[in-house]
Every structure is written in C-alpha cells, then in structure tokens.
Amino acid sequence: MRKFNFTRPLLIIAVALLAKSLGTLVSVSLGATQETAENIGFAVMMIAALLTFSKLNKSRNKQ
C-alpha cells in the first residue's frame, strides 16, 4: 500500500481558492456585479482545480 501524500490535496485546494479570489477580484474591478463576479470566480476555481489535478497526475504517472 502506498503512503498517502497530504501535499497534493492541499495544493489543489490552495490553487482553487487563490484562483477564485483572483477571478472575483478581477471581475469586480472590471465592473461586474457581486453575484456575477462570484459566479465567474467559481468557474475559474473549478477550471484551476481540474488543471492542477491533471498536471499533478501527469507528473505522478511519469514516475
């Protein structure tokens, strides 16, 4: 049985939350309403989490 790596899930969560806050901030700065900015931030968060997950799995499969 392989040892569980705690850093991978924490890295995915950190990237997702950072992307959400950055996406929301940029949307509000460009003039979007708060509700629209939250929706855009959520979409950016999901895309960032999926990209990070796939990137980490590609590097894990090469090892």
C-alpha positions as CSV (number, residue, x, y, z in Angstrom):
1,M,0.0,0.0,0.0
2,R,1.3,3.4,-0.9
3,K,1.8,6.1,1.6
4,F,-0.8,8.9,1.3
5,N,0.6,12.3,0.2
6,F,-1.0,15.2,2.1
7,T,0.5,17.9,0.0
8,R,-1.3,17.1,-3.3
9,P,-4.9,17.8,-2.0
10,L,-3.7,20.8,0.0
11,L,-2.0,22.2,-3.1
12,I,-5.2,21.7,-5.2
13,I,-7.3,23.4,-2.6
14,A,-4.9,26.3,-2.3
15,V,-4.7,26.9,-6.0
16,A,-8.5,26.7,-6.3
17,L,-9.2,29.2,-3.5
18,L,-6.5,31.6,-4.9
19,A,-7.9,31.4,-8.4
20,K,-11.5,32.0,-7.1
21,S,-10.4,35.1,-5.1
22,L,-8.4,36.4,-8.0
23,G,-11.2,35.8,-10.5
24,T,-13.7,37.5,-8.3
25,L,-11.4,40.5,-7.7
26,V,-10.7,41.0,-11.4
27,S,-14.4,40.6,-12.3
28,V,-15.4,43.2,-9.7
29,S,-12.6,45.5,-10.9
30,L,-13.9,45.3,-14.5
31,G,-17.4,46.3,-13.4
32,A,-19.3,43.1,-12.9
33,T,-21.9,42.9,-10.1
34,Q,-21.0,41.0,-7.0
35,E,-23.2,38.0,-7.9
36,T,-21.8,37.7,-11.4
37,A,-18.3,38.1,-10.0
38,E,-18.9,35.2,-7.6
39,N,-20.2,33.0,-10.4
40,I,-17.1,33.8,-12.6
41,G,-14.9,33.2,-9.6
42,F,-16.5,29.8,-9.1
43,A,-16.0,28.8,-12.7
44,V,-12.3,29.9,-12.6
45,M,-11.9,27.9,-9.3
46,M,-13.2,24.7,-10.9
47,I,-11.1,25.1,-14.0
48,A,-8.0,25.8,-11.9
49,A,-8.6,22.8,-9.7
50,L,-9.1,20.5,-12.7
51,L,-6.0,21.8,-14.4
52,T,-3.9,21.4,-11.3
53,F,-5.3,17.9,-10.7
54,S,-4.5,16.8,-14.2
55,K,-1.0,18.3,-14.1
56,L,-0.2,16.6,-10.8
57,N,-1.4,13.2,-12.1
58,K,0.6,13.5,-15.3
59,S,3.8,14.1,-13.2
60,R,2.8,11.2,-10.9
61,N,2.3,8.8,-13.8
62,K,5.7,9.5,-15.2
63,Q,7.5,8.4,-12.0
